[in-house]
Amino acid sequence: MSIHIHPTGSASAALLAELHAKAFPANQAWDMATFSQILALPGHFALILTEGDVPMGFVLGRTAPPEAEILTFAITPEARGKGMGWALLQALMHEAPARGATEVFLEVAESNAAARALYAKAGAQEVGRRQRYYADGAHALVLRMALEP
Ligand SMILES: CC(C)(COP(=O)(O)OP(=O)(O)OC[C@H]1O[C@@H](n2cnc3c(N)ncnc32)[C@H](O)[C@@H]1OP(=O)(O)O)[C@@H](O)C(=O)NCCC(=O)NCCS
């Protein structure tokens, strides 16, 4: 597997929306305008993962030092289970300190076993809980990961 991870910006908004639509249910889709607007905001960034030339996933984050936040994180269904999510999370955990963050927060659905296992493997600790956070009524866990400088 030859994977490459690189930062990207608003110019990739359409691609990020396409990847997001593949990775999440239709009622949770974020459109191109949403990505474009978010990436134009200060401190916001995206990392995109490609295998060969084919985009397979991305993470969208923001830093407001000393904190960073993962806004969304996705690997396309056909690419899962091959270590790409782990590689992307590692890249995020290098990018965020370079942008001044010492810790990263995120919300994950309590029912999302795959993502919870991924973040747990990276040392994430549960620091909060948001009742009925998602549109379908699912609860969210707030997780925190400490970052190496
Ligand atoms: C969560 C997600 C990013 C994982 O990506 P992935 O490329 O399949 O993950 P990896 O192959 O790199 O696996 C890394 C670790 O994640 C965990 N994991 C991944 N898939 C899992 C699954 N189906 N069940 C349980 N644990 C899983 C494991 O701990 C795994 O480590 P291991 O291989 O040593 O057991 C992917 O399933 C996804 O995009 N899901 C839909 C979108 C989503 O839920 N995003 C997160 C929102 S907070």
The ligand as an SDF file (V2000), in Angstrom:
LIG
                    3D

 48 50  0  0  0  0  0  0  0  0999 V2000
  -13.4450    5.0010   11.9570 C   0  0  0  0  0  0  0  0  0  0  0  0
  -12.6960    4.8750   10.6260 C   0  0  0  0  0  0  0  0  0  0  0  0
  -12.0680    6.2390   10.2660 C   0  0  0  0  0  0  0  0  0  0  0  0
  -11.5710    3.8380   10.7900 C   0  0  0  0  0  0  0  0  0  0  0  0
  -10.7790    3.8220    9.6090 O   0  0  0  0  0  0  0  0  0  0  0  0
   -9.9750    2.5110    9.1380 P   0  0  0  0  0  0  0  0  0  0  0  0
   -9.0610    2.9320    8.0480 O   0  0  0  0  0  0  0  0  0  0  0  0
  -10.9070    1.4030    8.8470 O   0  0  0  0  0  0  0  0  0  0  0  0
   -9.1500    2.1680   10.4590 O   0  0  0  0  0  0  0  0  0  0  0  0
   -7.7700    1.3260   10.5230 P   0  0  0  0  0  0  0  0  0  0  0  0
   -7.8110    0.1980    9.5520 O   0  0  0  0  0  0  0  0  0  0  0  0
   -6.6290    2.2720   10.4140 O   0  0  0  0  0  0  0  0  0  0  0  0
   -7.8320    0.7300   12.0030 O   0  0  0  0  0  0  0  0  0  0  0  0
   -7.1910    1.4020   13.0800 C   0  0  0  0  0  0  0  0  0  0  0  0
   -7.8030    0.9400   14.3760 C   0  0  0  0  0  0  0  0  0  0  0  0
   -9.1710    1.3550   14.4410 O   0  0  0  0  0  0  0  0  0  0  0  0
   -9.9440    0.3440   15.0940 C   0  0  0  0  0  0  0  0  0  0  0  0
  -10.9420   -0.1680   14.1500 N   0  0  0  0  0  0  0  0  0  0  0  0
  -11.0530    0.1240   12.8370 C   0  0  0  0  0  0  0  0  0  0  0  0
  -12.1210   -0.4890   12.3100 N   0  0  0  0  0  0  0  0  0  0  0  0
  -12.7130   -1.1760   13.3130 C   0  0  0  0  0  0  0  0  0  0  0  0
  -13.8670   -1.9690   13.4000 C   0  0  0  0  0  0  0  0  0  0  0  0
  -14.6500   -2.2080   12.3190 N   0  0  0  0  0  0  0  0  0  0  0  0
  -14.1900   -2.5010   14.5930 N   0  0  0  0  0  0  0  0  0  0  0  0
  -13.4310   -2.2710   15.6890 C   0  0  0  0  0  0  0  0  0  0  0  0
  -12.3060   -1.5230   15.6650 N   0  0  0  0  0  0  0  0  0  0  0  0
  -11.9560   -0.9790   14.4910 C   0  0  0  0  0  0  0  0  0  0  0  0
   -8.9680   -0.7210   15.5550 C   0  0  0  0  0  0  0  0  0  0  0  0
   -8.5170   -0.3590   16.8450 O   0  0  0  0  0  0  0  0  0  0  0  0
   -7.8420   -0.5580   14.5590 C   0  0  0  0  0  0  0  0  0  0  0  0
   -6.6170   -0.9700   15.0640 O   0  0  0  0  0  0  0  0  0  0  0  0
   -6.1100   -2.5020   14.8300 P   0  0  0  0  0  0  0  0  0  0  0  0
   -6.0930   -2.6980   13.3550 O   0  0  0  0  0  0  0  0  0  0  0  0
   -4.7780   -2.5380   15.4750 O   0  0  0  0  0  0  0  0  0  0  0  0
   -7.1580   -3.3770   15.5060 O   0  0  0  0  0  0  0  0  0  0  0  0
  -13.6340    4.3900    9.4890 C   0  0  0  0  0  0  0  0  0  0  0  0
  -14.3140    3.2380    9.9140 O   0  0  0  0  0  0  0  0  0  0  0  0
  -14.6690    5.4150    9.0460 C   0  0  0  0  0  0  0  0  0  0  0  0
  -14.3820    6.2930    8.2270 O   0  0  0  0  0  0  0  0  0  0  0  0
  -15.9100    5.3150    9.5640 N   0  0  0  0  0  0  0  0  0  0  0  0
  -17.0220    6.1740    9.1630 C   0  0  0  0  0  0  0  0  0  0  0  0
  -16.8210    7.6160    9.5410 C   0  0  0  0  0  0  0  0  0  0  0  0
  -16.5730    7.7690   11.0300 C   0  0  0  0  0  0  0  0  0  0  0  0
  -17.1480    7.1040   11.8570 O   0  0  0  0  0  0  0  0  0  0  0  0
  -15.6750    8.7480   11.3510 N   0  0  0  0  0  0  0  0  0  0  0  0
  -15.3160    9.0630   12.7330 C   0  0  0  0  0  0  0  0  0  0  0  0
  -16.2480   10.0900   13.2540 C   0  0  0  0  0  0  0  0  0  0  0  0
  -15.7360   10.6560   14.8690 S   0  0  0  0  0  0  0  0  0  0  0  0
  1  2  1  0
  2  3  1  0
  2  4  1  0
  2 36  1  0
  4  5  1  0
  5  6  1  0
  6  7  2  0
  6  8  1  0
  6  9  1  0
  9 10  1  0
 10 11  2  0
 10 12  1  0
 10 13  1  0
 13 14  1  0
 14 15  1  0
 15 16  1  0
 15 30  1  0
 16 17  1  0
 17 18  1  0
 17 28  1  0
 18 19  1  0
 18 27  1  0
 19 20  2  0
 20 21  1  0
 21 22  1  0
 21 27  2  0
 22 23  1  0
 22 24  2  0
 24 25  1  0
 25 26  2  0
 26 27  1  0
 28 29  1  0
 28 30  1  0
 30 31  1  0
 31 32  1  0
 32 33  2  0
 32 34  1  0
 32 35  1  0
 36 37  1  0
 36 38  1  0
 38 39  2  0
 38 40  1  0
 40 41  1  0
 41 42  1  0
 42 43  1  0
 43 44  2  0
 43 45  1  0
 45 46  1  0
 46 47  1  0
 47 48  1  0
M  END
$$$$
